[in-house]
Amino acid sequence: MKVVTKAMSLLSPPDPHHPAIPKDQIFSTPSPETAIIAERHRLPQKKERPWCNRWLCIIVALILLALVIGIIVWTFHILFTPKAPLFTVVNVIVKNPPSTHKKTHPGYQITLETENPNGRLSISYGNKGDATLLYKNHKIGTGKFPEVDQDAGSSESIELALTGSNGPLPDDVETSVQDKKGKKHVSLSIEMDVPITMKGLGGVKLGSKEINVVCAFKVSSLGAGKEVVSQKCQSKFK
């Protein structure tokens, strides 16, 4: 009976719920260390960039940034760096000149022409500017610079009213005031400190500055006429 049973078991079909596995297909479970090594070989490895390459990229980026900033600053400097306005003395008129019988302190009306050399910037002159008329460092008249708006690249005529200073006039100035023939030339100078505001397109304020103007000039005669024989004017930002 045992022999028959053993033979029948050998001839019986395999159990579908427990299939037999051939010996050549039996797999073993790898250890964790072996699995990690196999995974590293299977996946492509990312090459780490050396630190020198990273610093090189940073340095190149900083150089490019500096170049861009430099170009922007240079462009702004070319387009918007203001130039001081230029001044010219047109004429000088003496108001209430002293007579031989009455000593008075004459006033002075000086006509100036100012040119704005800035092609993209307009100028607003404040009314707090000081003006002083001098003869050899002797103050003979003082006044305030008027408030004026000047467009970009334009010229303006400005009337400057000065009040005569107290005290006697220098002899050469008084002689020139009394001269009616235009022979008593006299050399004078005018100094001005004027606050200005620079404006860009659309009237946008770009900053405020103060200019110093010095004009040395010679008139043919303060009494006979108002002709300016020669002059030299300088203006600069303070």
C-alpha positions as CSV (number, residue, x, y, z in Angstrom):
1,M,0.0,0.0,0.0
2,K,2.8,2.4,0.8
3,V,4.4,1.7,-2.5
4,V,1.2,2.4,-4.4
5,T,0.6,5.6,-2.4
6,K,4.1,6.9,-3.1
7,A,3.7,6.1,-6.8
8,M,0.4,7.8,-7.0
9,S,1.8,10.9,-5.3
10,L,4.5,11.0,-7.9
11,L,2.0,10.7,-10.7
12,S,-0.5,13.2,-9.2
13,P,-0.6,16.7,-10.9
14,P,1.0,19.7,-9.1
15,D,-1.1,21.8,-6.8
16,P,-2.1,25.1,-8.6
17,H,-2.0,27.0,-5.3
18,H,1.5,25.9,-4.5
19,P,3.4,25.7,-7.8
20,A,6.7,24.1,-7.8
21,I,9.8,26.4,-8.5
22,P,12.6,25.1,-10.5
23,K,15.9,25.0,-8.7
24,D,17.6,27.2,-11.3
25,Q,15.0,30.1,-10.7
26,I,15.3,30.3,-6.9
27,F,16.4,33.9,-5.9
28,S,18.1,34.9,-2.7
29,T,17.3,38.2,-0.9
30,P,20.4,40.5,-1.0
31,S,21.7,42.2,2.1
32,P,21.0,46.0,2.6
33,E,24.6,46.9,1.8
34,T,24.6,44.9,-1.4
35,A,21.3,46.6,-2.4
36,I,22.8,50.1,-1.9
37,I,25.8,49.3,-4.0
38,A,23.7,47.9,-6.7
39,E,21.4,51.0,-6.7
40,R,24.4,53.3,-7.0
41,H,25.7,51.4,-10.0
42,R,22.2,51.4,-11.6
43,L,21.5,55.1,-11.3
44,P,23.6,57.8,-13.1
45,Q,25.9,59.5,-10.7
46,K,25.8,63.3,-10.4
47,K,29.2,64.9,-10.7
48,E,29.8,67.4,-8.0
49,R,31.3,70.7,-9.3
50,P,34.6,71.6,-7.7
51,W,34.5,74.6,-5.4
52,C,36.9,76.4,-7.7
53,N,34.3,76.4,-10.5
54,R,31.7,77.8,-8.2
55,W,33.9,80.7,-7.1
56,L,34.8,81.3,-10.7
57,C,31.1,81.6,-11.6
58,I,30.6,84.0,-8.7
59,I,33.5,86.2,-9.7
60,V,32.3,86.3,-13.3
61,A,28.8,87.2,-12.2
62,L,30.1,90.0,-10.0
63,I,32.3,91.4,-12.8
64,L,29.3,91.5,-15.2
65,L,27.1,93.2,-12.5
66,A,29.8,95.8,-12.0
67,L,30.0,96.4,-15.7
68,V,26.2,96.9,-16.0
69,I,26.2,99.3,-13.0
70,G,29.1,101.2,-14.5
71,I,27.3,101.6,-17.9
72,I,24.2,102.8,-16.1
73,V,26.1,105.4,-14.0
74,W,28.1,106.5,-17.1
75,T,24.9,107.0,-19.1
76,F,23.3,108.9,-16.3
77,H,26.4,111.1,-16.0
78,I,26.4,111.9,-19.7
79,L,22.7,112.6,-19.9
80,F,21.9,114.3,-16.6
81,T,25.2,115.8,-15.2
82,P,24.3,119.5,-14.9
83,K,26.4,122.3,-16.2
84,A,26.4,125.7,-14.5
85,P,24.5,128.5,-16.4
86,L,26.6,131.1,-18.1
87,F,26.2,134.9,-17.5
88,T,26.9,138.0,-19.5
89,V,26.6,141.6,-18.4
90,V,24.6,143.5,-21.0
91,N,24.4,147.0,-19.5
92,V,24.6,149.1,-16.3
93,I,22.3,152.0,-15.5
94,V,22.8,154.3,-12.5
95,K,19.6,155.2,-10.7
96,N,19.3,158.6,-8.8
97,P,22.9,159.6,-9.5
98,P,24.3,162.1,-6.9
99,S,24.5,165.7,-8.0
100,T,27.1,168.3,-7.1
101,H,24.7,169.9,-4.6
102,K,23.2,166.8,-3.0
103,K,25.1,163.7,-2.0
104,T,22.9,160.7,-2.5
105,H,23.5,157.0,-2.7
106,P,22.8,155.9,-6.3
107,G,21.1,152.7,-7.2
108,Y,22.1,150.4,-10.0
109,Q,20.1,148.5,-12.6
110,I,22.2,145.7,-14.2
111,T,20.9,143.7,-17.1
112,L,22.2,140.2,-17.3
113,E,21.8,137.6,-19.9
114,T,21.9,134.0,-18.7
115,E,22.3,130.9,-20.9
116,N,21.3,127.4,-19.8
117,P,23.8,125.1,-21.5
118,N,21.9,122.0,-20.4
119,G,20.0,120.5,-23.3
120,R,17.7,118.3,-21.1
121,L,17.5,120.2,-17.8
122,S,15.6,123.3,-17.0
123,I,16.7,125.7,-14.2
124,S,14.7,127.5,-11.5
125,Y,16.6,130.3,-9.8
126,G,15.5,131.0,-6.3
127,N,14.7,134.4,-5.0
128,K,17.2,134.1,-2.1
129,G,20.3,134.7,-4.1
130,D,22.6,137.6,-3.1
131,A,24.2,140.0,-5.5
132,T,27.0,142.5,-4.7
133,L,28.5,145.2,-6.9
134,L,32.1,146.0,-6.1
135,Y,34.8,148.4,-7.1
136,K,38.2,147.1,-6.1
137,N,36.7,145.1,-3.3
138,H,34.7,148.1,-2.1
139,K,31.0,147.3,-1.9
140,I,28.9,149.9,-3.7
141,G,25.6,148.1,-4.2
142,T,23.7,145.1,-3.0
143,G,20.5,143.3,-4.0
144,K,18.6,140.0,-4.4
145,F,18.7,137.8,-7.5
146,P,15.1,137.6,-8.9
147,E,13.2,134.3,-9.1
148,V,13.3,133.1,-12.7
149,D,12.5,129.8,-14.5
150,Q,14.6,129.0,-17.5
151,D,13.9,126.2,-20.1
152,A,16.6,123.7,-21.2
153,G,19.0,125.2,-23.7
154,S,17.5,128.7,-23.7
155,S,18.7,132.2,-22.8
156,E,17.0,134.7,-20.5
157,S,17.3,138.4,-19.9
158,I,17.4,139.2,-16.1
159,E,17.0,142.7,-14.6
160,L,19.0,143.0,-11.4
161,A,18.1,145.9,-9.1
162,L,20.8,146.9,-6.6
163,T,20.6,149.4,-3.8
164,G,23.5,151.7,-3.2
165,S,25.6,151.1,-0.1
166,N,25.9,153.7,2.6
167,G,29.0,155.8,2.7
168,P,30.8,157.9,0.1
169,L,31.5,156.5,-3.3
170,P,35.1,155.8,-4.4
171,D,36.5,158.7,-6.3
172,D,36.8,156.9,-9.6
173,V,33.2,155.7,-9.4
174,E,31.9,159.1,-8.6
175,T,33.9,160.7,-11.4
176,S,32.5,158.1,-13.8
177,V,29.0,158.8,-12.6
178,Q,29.5,162.5,-13.2
179,D,31.1,162.0,-16.6
180,K,28.7,162.8,-19.5
181,K,31.2,162.3,-22.4
182,G,32.0,158.6,-21.9
183,K,35.7,159.1,-21.2
184,K,35.9,157.9,-17.6
185,H,36.0,154.2,-17.9
186,V,35.6,152.3,-14.7
187,S,36.2,148.7,-13.9
188,L,33.6,146.9,-11.6
189,S,32.8,143.4,-10.6
190,I,29.6,141.7,-9.5
191,E,29.4,138.6,-7.4
192,M,26.3,136.4,-7.0
193,D,25.5,133.3,-4.9
194,V,22.2,131.9,-6.3
195,P,20.4,128.7,-5.3
196,I,19.0,126.8,-8.3
197,T,16.9,123.7,-8.8
198,M,17.5,121.4,-11.7
199,K,14.5,119.8,-13.4
200,G,14.3,117.0,-15.9
201,L,11.5,115.9,-18.3
202,G,8.0,116.7,-17.0
203,G,9.4,119.1,-14.4
204,V,10.8,116.3,-12.2
205,K,13.2,117.8,-9.7
206,L,16.6,116.2,-9.9
207,G,18.3,118.2,-7.2
208,S,19.2,121.6,-5.8
209,K,22.5,123.3,-6.0
210,E,24.0,126.8,-5.4
211,I,26.1,128.6,-8.0
212,N,28.7,131.2,-7.6
213,V,29.0,133.8,-10.3
214,V,31.8,136.4,-10.6
215,C,31.8,138.9,-13.5
216,A,34.6,141.4,-13.9
217,F,33.6,144.1,-16.4
218,K,34.5,147.6,-17.6
219,V,31.9,150.3,-18.6
220,S,32.6,153.3,-20.8
221,S,31.1,155.7,-18.3
222,L,28.5,155.3,-15.6
223,G,27.1,158.8,-16.3
224,A,27.3,159.1,-20.1
225,G,26.2,155.7,-21.2
226,K,25.8,152.0,-20.3
227,E,28.2,150.4,-22.8
228,V,30.1,147.4,-21.5
229,V,33.6,147.7,-23.0
230,S,35.0,144.3,-21.8
231,Q,34.1,141.6,-19.4
232,K,34.9,138.1,-18.1
233,C,32.3,136.0,-16.3
234,Q,32.8,132.7,-14.5
235,S,30.1,130.6,-12.9
236,K,30.5,127.3,-11.0
237,F,28.7,125.1,-8.5
238,K,29.6,125.6,-4.9
